[in-house]
Amino acid sequence: MVLLVRTSVKVRQWPWLLPPALFAFLSWGPATQGPTTCPFAIVTGQACPLCGGTRAASALVRGDLDLAWQMHPVIFVAAPLFVLGFVRWLRVRNGTTAPLPARTVNLALTVLGAALVALWVVRGLTGTLPPV
């Protein structure tokens, strides 16, 4: 089973604007404010495996490492992977690097997903899930 989505639509010539836009979005407003939009959290009243990720990214961008860790420890793995993935995507797009095999990407996504669920279970058992 392939989890990758391929598209024939050409990407515009300004992908370098994406990281600054994301950085600006995460820098805007307090990291712990706002209602949840997570369907799982709305229905169950409990945080899902991804809950706290955006707040953790916002805290990380602001330099509040302790709050980022409290909101979602996986941000310290996800943020570098995002940066490396974006750089690799740019290199593949420019033709300087070959794309990773779908099997490698799927294995990495499966391992990361399993780690997220395992962390969620541990945080649920220890009562350290982020507030919903």
Buried (B, 14 or more C-beta within 10 A) or exposed (E): EEEEEEEEEEEEEEEEEEEEEBEEEBEEEEBBEEEBEBEBBEEEEEBBBBBBBBBBBBBBBBEBEEBBBBBBBBBEEBBEEBEEBBEEBBEEEEEEEEEBEEEEBBEEEEEBEEEBEEBBEEBEEEEEBBEB
